[in-house]
């Protein structure tokens, strides 16, 4: 499968340590990684396969174990280890800035956790957030190691996972009678987020392929997953997907007007024949039908002034919300990613968080505009679509989708780094 990857000076050979790189010419990359770092292969494979299924926790476990093993072998035993290096390269100015900002965010969240009413929840949750940054945001560059070796072999798994989700969505809704589609790792709203991200990534992945029949096949799978997205009945996910598609059409040189028309026809056909979808869409902007969201937002705004400096602590929001609720009812999250970030991290932590996200978005737009690598447009559009959804939900707050969101943000910085080193792209072999 001919596949285009960006040329990069960080594309090192298959054998790396924390100090140098020496390829073993007599062994293939696949054999080396299967022998020395099988958990790395398994982790990234499960990650991409799990994105359309809204389930990535298993991949996090394997990648964490791989990280610990490599650190022990390279720093304690001083051995050469196959695969991408795990040390953080801070030569890239934007990556260095992001590392500083995220480190300050974690430090601030730890302080907030100590003074929180539930430090037993806040501190472990902050450690979990730090691991997400380490395993996915800062290791997104793994995919471009050795001329995109991992990227070429893991992206097809996302397409396979999306095909499964597309088939299951129709089966669960039409045959099993599921009211709102739920995938493996999330409820309907989280499933909507995972599907909108996966469809956009799969569509842009098709632009990397050079064989026409493969392009068509991948795009058909992406289109076939749209019914599953609709069957989640997640209005925020619908808006996010629409915003992501618009973003992709604006920034990508591959306009795909025919694909857009087909997608619109699929949506129109499903909505036109499904009264429940019609009713749901008609109420997207209805204040009356969204009173529950408005109540959650107004209650969250009430609690924020009492915790402006350190916030209530990471993941402690549900334990504080009930005290401010006019009806005394609990709520798991604020149904708005930024409101919850402000509530849990305080103003300083909130500023750090939105600065990192803004940096990634601006960098991603720059990469798409200047270098036009197809997958970059899909990644940027997926981030934009996810953020639009987060205005009325908070699905990327949980571990399954937090890893996906922060991976995409990290990949935008990595693409900028490699393009700055070698702005031209080159054709590689077959996958």
N, C-alpha and C positions, 0 to 999 in steps of 0.2 A: 504494500500500500504506500505509494509515494506520498511523502509528507514533508512540508516545509517548516523549518524551525529557524529562529533567529540565530545568526552567527554571534558567538560570544567568546570572549577570552577566558571566561570562567568555566568553559566546557573542558574540564580536565579529564584525564584518562581514568581508567576504571579503578586505579589503586590510589588511595589518598591517606594521608595522616594529617595531624594538625600542623605539620611543618612543610611537608613536601609531597610531591606526586610522582609516582613511577608506574607506568603501565606494565602489566604482565602480558607481553605480546603473545605468549603461547596459549593463553586462556581467553575465552570469550567473556564479554561483560556479563552475560546472563549466567554463565557457569560460576564466575567469581561471586556474584551476588547471591546466587542460590546456596553456595557453599559457605560464605562468610556473613552475609546479611540477609537471610531469608525473611526476617521479620520486617525489614525495610520494604521489600517487595510486597509482602503480604499486607502491610499497613497501608501503603499507597494504593494498592489494588482494591482493598476493601473500602478505602475512603471514597474513591471515585465511583465504585459500584454502589456505595451506600448513599451518595448524594441524592439520587432520584427517589430513594426509599426513605429519606429523612432519618437515616441511621448511620452515624459515623463513630460512635463511642468505641466499638471494637477496634477500629483502626487506630484510635488514639492510644489504646493500651499497647498494641504491638509496636507502635512508633516510639512510645516512651521506653519500653524495654530495650528496643534497638539503640536508642540514644544512650541509655545507661551502660549497655554492654560496650559500645564504641568508646565512650568516655573512659571506661576502665581499661580497655585494651590499649588505647592510644596514650593515655596520661600515666597509667600505673605500670602497664607491661611494656609500653613503648613499642607496640607492634604496628605494622602496616595493615590497614584495613581497607577492604574494597568498598567502593561506592562514594557518593558525594560527601564532602567534608562537613562536619557538624559545627565547626567553629563559626562565630558570627563575623562576617566581613563588614567593617565599618568604613571602608574607603569611599563608599558611595554616600554623598552628603545627605540625601534624603533618607536613606536607610539608617544612617547614624542619628539623624534628628528623630526619626520614628522610634528608634531604640531608647533614646533619652526620654522622650515623652511617655512611652509605655512603662519604662522603669519608674518614672516619677508617679505615674498613675497607680501602679501596683504598690509603691511605697505609701502613697497617700491613702489608698484603700486599706492597707494594713493598719495604719494609724486609726482610720475610721473604724476598722473592725475591733480594735482594742477598746475604743470608747463606746462601741455599740451596745445596745441592750442585749444583743445576742452574739457575743464574740465567738461562741461555739459554732455558729453558722457562718458568720462573716469572714473569719480568718481562713477556714478550709475552702470556702467559695472563692476567696481572693487567690489562694494558691492554685485552685483549679483554673481560674482565668489566666494566671501567669503561665500555666502549662499550655493552654490553648495558644497563647502568643508564641511560646517557644517552639511548640511542635508544628504549628501551621503557618503563622504569620512569618516567622523568620526562617522557616525551612521550605517555603514555597519555591525557592531557588533550586531545590533538589530536582525538580522536574526538568530544568534546563541543563543539568549536569551532563557532561559527555554528549554534547550536541542533541539535547532533548531526549535522551534514551528513555528515561522514565515516562516522560510526557507521551511519547509515541506508543507506549505499551499500556498506559492506564486510561487514557481518554476513551478508547473503545469500550472499556468497562462501564463508563458513564452512559454510553449509548445503549448498551445491553440492559443496564439497570433502568433506564428510561423506558425501554421497550416493555420490560416487565411491569413497570408502574402503569404504563398506558393500557396494557391488557388487563391488569388487575383492577384498575379503576372502573373500566366498563363492566367487568364481571361482578365486582362487589356491588356496584350501584344497580345494575339491571337484573342480575340474577339473584344475588344475596339480599338485595333490598336495603343496602346500607344507606341511611339518610344523608350522611355527609362522609365523603371518602376520608379514611384514616390510613396512612401508611405505617410502616413498621415502627418507626421511632418517634412519631409525633401525632398530634391530633389534627383536625381538619385545617386549621390555620397554618400550622407548621408544615403540613403536607403541601399546602399551596405555595409556601415559600420555596420549598425544595424543588417543586415542579417548575416554577417560573424560572428559577436559576438554571435548572437542568436543561430546559428547552432552549434557553438563550445560549448556553454553552455548547449544546449539541449543534445548534444551527451554525454557530461561528466555527465550530470544529470542522464542519463540512467544507468550509472555505479553505482549510489547510490541505484537503485531499486533492489529488490531481486526477484521479480516475472518475470519470463522469458517473458511472453507475453507483460508485460508493457515495458520491455527493448526493445523488438522488435518494439513495437508500436512507442515509442519515437524516436528510431533511424530511422524508416521509415519516420516519420514526418520531422526529420532533413535532411534526404536525399531528401525528396520531396521539400524542400525549396531551394535547389541548383539552380533549373531553375530560380526562382525569382531573386536570386543573379546574375546569368548570364544576365538576362533581364534588369538589371540596366545599363548594358554596362559600368560599372565603372571599368576601367582597374586596378586602384589602389586597389579597393576592391577585385578584383580577386587575385591580388598579395598578399594582406593581408590575404585572406582566405587560399591561398596555404601555406604561411608562418606559419599561425596559425595551420594548419593541420600537417605540418612537426614538429612544436614545440610539439604538442600534442603526436605525434607518438614517439618522442624522450624522453619525460619526463614521460609519463604515462605508468604504468605497464599493462594497458589494451590496447593492440596493435590494435585489431580489424582489422586485415588484410583484412577480407572479406568485412567489411564495407568500407574500403578504396578503394578496387577494384570496389565495386558497385558504389561508388561516382565518381570514375574516368570514369566508363562506362557511367554514366548519363551525365557527362560533355562532353565526347567524342561524344555521340549520338547527343546531342543538337548542339554542334559546327559543327559536320559533316553534319547536315541537315539545318544549318542556315548560309547562306553566310555572313550576317551582323556580326555575332559573329566571323566567321573566319577572316574577314577583321579587326575587332577590335582587336583581339588577335595578328594578324600578326604585328600590328603597336604599340604594347606595348612599345617596346624599340627603335622605330624609332625616330631619332632626327628631321627629317623633319615633322613628324606628331605631334610632341610635342613641336613645336616652341612656342606656346602660353605659356606653362608652363615655358620654358627656359627664355622667356622674362620677365615673372612675377618674377622669381627667381633673374635674373640679376638686375632688377629694385629695388627689395627689398634690395639686397646687396648694391646698391648705396645709399639708404637712411639710412641704419643702421649706417654708420660712423658719421653722423650728429646728432645721438641720442643715443650715446653709453652708457651714464650714466643712464638716466631715461626712455629712450625709448619715443615713441610718445604717449603712454597712452593706457590703455585697450580699445579695440574696436575702436581706432581712426585710425588704419591703412588705411581704405578706404579713409579717408579725407586727408591723406598725400601722398599716393601712386601716385595720379594723378600729383602732382607737379614734380615727378621724372620720370614719364613715357615718353619714347621718342615720343610717339604718343599722349600724353596728355589724355589717356583714363583712366577711373576709374577701380578699381578692389576691390572686396569685401574682399578678403583675399589673403595671399601669396602662397596658394597651397602647403604649407609646414608648419607643426605645429611648428617646432623648429625655422625656420626663422621668422615666425610671432611673436613668443614669444620673440625672440631677438630684433625684431623691436619695440615691444610694451612695453617691460619691461626693456630694456637695458641689459648690461652684468651682473650686479648683480642679477637682477630678473631672467634672463635666467639661471644663475648658480643655483639659489635656486630651480627653477622649475625642471630642469633636475636631480638635486640631489634627489629630492623627488621621481621622476619616477624611477630613478636608484635604490633607496632604496627599492621601492615596487617590482621591478623586481627581484632583488637579493633575497629579502625575500621570494617572491613567489617560486622561484626555490628551495630555501632551504626547504620550506614546502613540496613541491612535492617530493623532493629527500628523505627527512627524514621520512615523515609520510604517503605519498602515499594516502592521502584522494582524491578520484576520482575527486570531483568537483574542487579541487584546480588546477588540471592539466588543466581543461577547462577554469578556470578563467585566469590563467597565459597565456594560448594560445590565449585567446580572447584579452588580453592586447597587446601581441606581434603582433597579426594580425592587430589590430587597429593601432598600432604605425607604422607598415610597410605601411599601407594605408596612414598615415599622412605624409609620405615623399613626396607624390605627391598631397596631398589635405590637408584640414584643417577642416574636418567635426566635430571634437570633440571640436571645438572652440565655437560652438553654444550651447544654453542652453539644447536642447533636448538630445544631445549626450554627452555633457560635464558631465552631471549627471551620465550617464552610465559608462563612462570611469573612472571617479574619484571614483565611487562606487566600481568598480572592483579593483582598486588600494587599496582602503581602506580595502576591504575584504581580500586581500592577507596579509596585516599587522595583521588584526584581527585573521585570521587563525593561524598565527605564534604565536600570543599572547596566544590563547587558547591551542595550542599544547604544548607550553612551560610550561603551568600550569598543563596540564594533557595529556601526549603524546599518551595515548592509546585511541582508539575509542571504542564505545560500540553500541550495537543494541538497538534501541528504539522501541516504539510501532508502531501502524499503522497510516497512514494518509489517 
